[in-house]
Amino acid sequence: MSQKNETTILALALLLTVGIVGGGFWWFSNNGAKIGNNIVPNQEPGSRTSN
């Protein structure tokens, strides 16, 4: 392969990787809060301790 072809493939791979990582970050920032709210069990109103 020539240097020009390798540069084009490298740039496309970089753009694809950045797109996947960015899309994953966007997905989890929008949907992660909804999923994470169900992790903490419900407490009775008088059972909280104050610091």
MIFI-229436 format. One line per 4 residues: number of its first residue (from 1); their letters; for each residue x, y, z of C-alpha. Coordinates in steps of 0.25 Angstrom, whole numbers, plus 5000, padded with zeros to 4 digits. Example, Ala and Ser with C-alpha at 12.3 -4.5 7.8 and 13.67 -1.06 7.14 Angstrom:
<atoms>
1) as) 5049/4982/5031 | 5055/4996/5029
</atoms>
This chain:
<atoms>
1) msqk) 5000/5000/5000 | 5004/5014/4998 | 5006/5024/5009 | 4993/5032/5004
5) nett) 4984/5020/5005 | 4989/5017/5019 | 4987/5031/5023 | 4972/5031/5018
9) ilal) 4969/5018/5024 | 4975/5022/5037 | 4967/5035/5037 | 4954/5028/5034
13) alll) 4957/5018/5046 | 4960/5029/5055 | 4947/5036/5051 | 4939/5023/5053
17) tvgi) 4945/5021/5067 | 4942/5035/5071 | 4928/5034/5066 | 4926/5021/5074
21) vggg) 4932/5026/5087 | 4924/5039/5086 | 4911/5032/5083 | 4913/5023/5095
25) fwwf) 4916/5034/5104 | 4904/5041/5099 | 4895/5029/5100 | 4900/5026/5115
29) snng) 4899/5041/5119 | 4884/5041/5114 | 4880/5027/5118 | 4890/5024/5130
33) akig) 4882/5033/5140 | 4869/5026/5137 | 4876/5012/5139 | 4884/5017/5151
37) nniv) 4872/5022/5159 | 4867/5008/5161 | 4880/5003/5168 | 4877/5010/5181
41) pnqe) 4867/5003/5190 | 4855/5011/5195 | 4856/5015/5210 | 4845/5018/5219
45) pgsr) 4844/5033/5222 | 4849/5032/5237 | 4861/5023/5234 | 4871/5033/5229
49) tsn) 4883/5037/5238 | 4888/5051/5238 | 4903/5055/5238
</atoms>
